[in-house]
Amino acid sequence: MGSSFFEKASSVATVAGFGFYMAAFGLLGVLPWLMTDKIAPVQSGRQFEQRFLPAQVPLDFRGHYKDLAAYRDGLYLGKKVYIAEGCWHCHTQYVRPVGNEAARYGPVSENWEYQNEMNLPQLFGTRRVGPDLIREYNKHSTDWHIAHFRNPTDVVPESVMPSYDWFFNSDGSLNDRGWAIVAYVQWLGSWRELPANKKEQG
Ligand code: HEC
């Protein structure tokens, strides 16, 4: 007699397994590879400046940064401090199109916002112990941020965010790293307000 039930079942499983393997290879391997030409080039230099930096140093930061170049260096340092301090353990930088996130944090994130030298590597994060920060620009005053980094519970009594007193000099003023992180959080999302980017938004 011909093949047993088990022999039939195992050949069906082998063929199905191979089929699924090929499907996964196609969908997750080949398809993304075919679409790599659709990834926008990373914006840098002058193009980046026009789309992502204000034309002048924001008022609150003029006392510390004497010109746009110094302010820009501050933003880069701020991003490094953000990574080094592990802020991304507790904060995301990506507003998802689900769960009314837009109502809580602001406009849903779009791909063009991340494809530039300041937002790469993306700091999407995976945990939200604290709020998403990609729309932090203008949510609080600069003074609020300074007080908050010094001692979060002074301004948000129930906060579990640690205090960052090493951002401050012994006289209580911000040091370079402190100015940099405040400038960085006050910059996050500001690019959506710049004229060059208004056309991108639906
Ligand atoms: C242990 C988790 C934790 C870490 C680490 C942490 N935060 Fe927070 N953060 C929070 C929580 C919780 C809140 C909400 C309560 C509050 O405002 O303090 C918050 C609030 C904030 C806010 C105000 C957000 C808003 O819109 O009200 C900012 C800005 C912020 N964090 C920046 C930072 C930065 C920058 C770092 C790294 C230097 C950092 N946080 C590290 C937990 C954390």
Residues whose N, C-alpha, C, O or C-beta is under 5 A from the ligand:
A	BS01	HEC	E85 G86 C87 C90 V129 G130 P131 K139 P152 V156 S159 V160 M161 P162 V185
